[in-house]
Amino acid sequence: MKNFKTIDPQDLTTREVHKILLNAVTPRPIALASTIDKNGNVNLSPFSYFNVFSAAPPILVFSPANRVTDNSRKDTLENILETKEVVINLVDFSLVEPTSLSSVYYERGIDEFLKSGLTKITSKKVLPPRVSESPISFECKVNEVISLGNNGGAGNLIVSEIVMMHINKQLLTLNGDIDPLKLNLVARMGGNYYLNVKSENLFEIQKPIGVNAIGVDKLPNHANKSDILTKNDLARLANIETLPKKAQIKKFIESYEIEKITSLANENEKVILNHKKVKEYLDKNDLESAVLTLFSI
């Protein structure tokens, strides 16, 4: 396709591939990993190759990559290979600068807690301390370390099983759930950029109903050719269990003055006005009226 630049990673240097991936795969959650070596030296370092992969058992995975410059291994990986334990601390906006500072390549044995100004707090089940200022921390036993290659830039998957969780009570709702509107986490973008997940930027999407959702292919043909309704709009309209009944549509047309649109002789004008009305209902989060309007012609 003319609008796409197609690239074979084999044609690029590792540094070039690394740059593309960091700029493309965003936003990425940040794991601020605290570890300890066999001599008791503590290390703290952030990683944005990180996510959750299982609930039973509860598994987090992050990946300290071998340094591209000299293929050396990071202290976090060395410590984990020695002790098989890690605390994964989440990063909110109040911690973003100390987190960035902890990523400096200090000599092995240097305590990044001291360098970053963050506070140690004793863990319950593992030796590495957790970050007191972190909104949520996970104490983990490392089940497996999977090397993805031998060259600089190769990742090392740290499969970490959660054995203890610490959640700031201020983040909890009355029923004990984590309130996403209060969890002001920071995500990693490309270059020097981060994303501040502010509550005003959050939005909700109703989860698909399930196997009975009708799907976009069951919408009227004119909907899929629309210049007004977006792919997001079509997916919302298709997230219903059954097609509306003819009696429902007829009653809706009579009650909501949609008849002015359905009675138009010009088919193109009828479709355009119909889609505008559908869009209006969707913007008001009135899915039922939007669906009935769409099926009225």
N, C-alpha and C positions, 0 to 999 in steps of 0.2 A: 504493500500500500504506500502511496506517495507521501502520506502524512506521517509516516513512521520511519525512524532511523533504526535499521536492523544491524545488530552487532553480534559477532561471534566472540565470546569471551577469550577464546584461544588466540585471538588476534591482538589482545591487549596485555599490558603489563599487569601484575598483581595490584599495583598502586592504582591504576586506572579502573580496574574492576571494583576495587574497594571503594573508590570515590563514587562510582555510579550506584552501588548498592546502598551506601549510606545516605545518598541523596534521594533514592527512589523508594526504599522500603521505610516509610515513615507514616505516622509517628511511632516511635519504639519506646516501650516502658523501660525504666532504668532500675537495674538491680545494683544497689550499693552493697557490695559483698565484703563482710568482715571475716577474716580467717586468722589462723594462728599456726606457727611452725612447731616442730618438735621441741624447740628450745624455749617456747613460750613467747616468741616475738609476734606481735599483732600486726596485721596488714589490713588496709581498707582501700577499696578500689571500685569504681563504677563500671558497669557493663550494660550496653543497650542491646546486645544480642541475648534477649531474655524474654521468657513467657511462662505461663502455666500450661501443663500438659496432661494432668490427670488429677482426679479427686479421690480415687480409691485404688492404690494409695495416693495421698496428696503429693504431687510431684511438680517441682519447679525446675526449669532447665535454663542455664545461661552458658555463654561460651567465651572464655578468654582466648583470643586468637594469638598465635605466635606473632611476634613483632615482624612487620614487613621489612624493616630496615636490616635486621641482622638475624632473623629467625629465632631470637631468644624467647624463652618462656617467661610469662609474667609471674610475679611472686604469689599471686592468688592461686594459680595453678600448682606451683611448686608446693605451697602450703597444704593444699587439698590432697595432693598425692601423698603427703606425709601423714596427715591427721584424719582425712576423710570427714571433715566437718566444715560447715559454713553457716553464717547468718546472713540472710538476704533482707536488706532494709530497703523499704520503698522511699522514694524521694518526692517531697512536695516543694512548693515554691520557696519556702523559707530555708531550704537546704541546698538549693541549686548551686550557689557559689562555692560553699564548702565541698560539695560533691565534685565539682569541676576541679578544685584545687587538689583533691585527693587522687586525681588521675595522673598527676606529675610522676615521672619515672624516678622516684627516689631510690637510693641504694637499698639493697636487700637488708632487712632488719630495722629500717626506719619506720617509726610508728606514724601512719598517716592520720590517726586520730589527733595526735598532737599538732601535726602540720596543718590540718584542716580546721582545727578548733572544735571538732565535734566531741561529744561526751560518751565515754564507755559506760555501759551498764551490764552487770553480770547476767549471763544467760542461765536458763534453768536446767537445760539438758545437754548442752554442748559447751565446749571450752571457749570458742571465739566469743567475744563480747558483742552485744548488739548496740546500735546507735540510739541513744536516749531520745534524741530529737526526732527520730523517724516516726511518722504516723502509724506505720504498720511494719512489724518485723517478723521474719519466719526463721526459727531455728531449724537447721536441717542436718541430717546425716547424708553423706554422699554415697549413693548406691553404685554409681558407675561413672567412669571418665572415658569418653569415647573420642579418640583422636581422629580428626577428619583429613589429616594429611601431614606431610613431613616438611613442607616448605613454609616460608614466611607468609603470614596471612591465613594459614590453616587454622580452623577452629578446633576447640576441644570442648565437647559437650559435657557439662557437669550436671549429671542427673541427681537432683537433690530431693530427698524425701523429707517433708515437713514433720517435725516431731513436737513443735510447740509454736503457737501463734501469739503475738502481742499486738493488740489493736487499741489505739487511743479511744477512750470512752466518749470523747467529744464528737467522734465520727458516727456514733451509733444512733439509730432511730429508737423510738420507744419500745419497739418489738425486738430490738437487738440486732437489726440488720445494719450493714454499712450504708450510710447515706451518701450516694454519689455526688450530691450537691455540696457536701461538706468536704469531700476528699479532693483536695486541690493538688493532685499529682502533676509532675512535670514529665514531659516526654521528649525524646531526643529526635531532632531533625538532622538534616545534612549540614556540613560545615560547622559554623559556630552557633547554629540556631537551635533553640529549644521551643517547646510548646507548653504554655501555661494553661492547664485544663480548668478554665473558669466556669462557674456554674451557669453563667448567662450564655455560654456557648454550647451547653448540653441540650440535646433534644431527644425525644422518645419516638420509637417506632414500634407499633404493635407487632408482636412476634407472629409469624405465619400460623394460621389456624392448624395446619397439619396436612395430612394426606388428602383431606377433603377440600382444601382451598382450590378454587376453580382454575386458577392460572391465567396468564395473559392471553393464551391461545383461545380461551372461551369468551373473550370480550368481543363486542361487535367489530367487524372488519374496519370500519371507519376510525375506530380508536387507535389502531396500530399504524394508521397512516397520518396521524395528527401532527400538526406543526405547533400545537398549543400544549398538548399533554406530554409531559416528559416520561422517561423510562421509570422514574420514581413514582410518578402519578399513576401510570398503568399498573405497576406492581401493587400499589395500595388498593386500586379498584379491583384487582384480581384476588385480593386477600379476603374473600368471602367464601362461605361453605357451599352455597347453592345459588343458582341463577334466580333473579327475582321473578315472581309469578306475573303472568299477564294482568291479573286482577289488581295486584299491587301497583304495577306501572300505570294502569288506567286511572286508579284512584289518585295516584300521585300527580299525574298530569292535570287532572281536574282541580285538585286542591291547591297546587302551587303555581298555577298559571304557566306551566310549561307548554300548554297548548298553543301559545303565541308563537313558540319556536317550531313545534311539530307540524303546525299548519302551513308553514312557509312553502311556497312552490319551488323556490330555488334550492336545490339539494346542497349545493356548495355552501350557500349562506346558512342553511339550516344546520349543517354539521359544524361550521365555525362557531355559531352562536351557542349551539349545544355544548361544545367543548369549553367555551368560555364560562358557561354556567357551571359545568362540572368542576372546572378549575376553581371557581368561586366557592363552591361547597367544600372542596378539599382544603382550601386555605382556611376555612372555618372549622376544619376537623369534623365535618358532617359527612361521614363516609356513606351512610345509608342514602341520603338525598343525592349525593354525587353518583352513586351506582344507578339509582332509579332514573336520574336524568340521562345518564349515558345510554341506558337501554330504552329510552323513550322514543327513539327514532330508528 
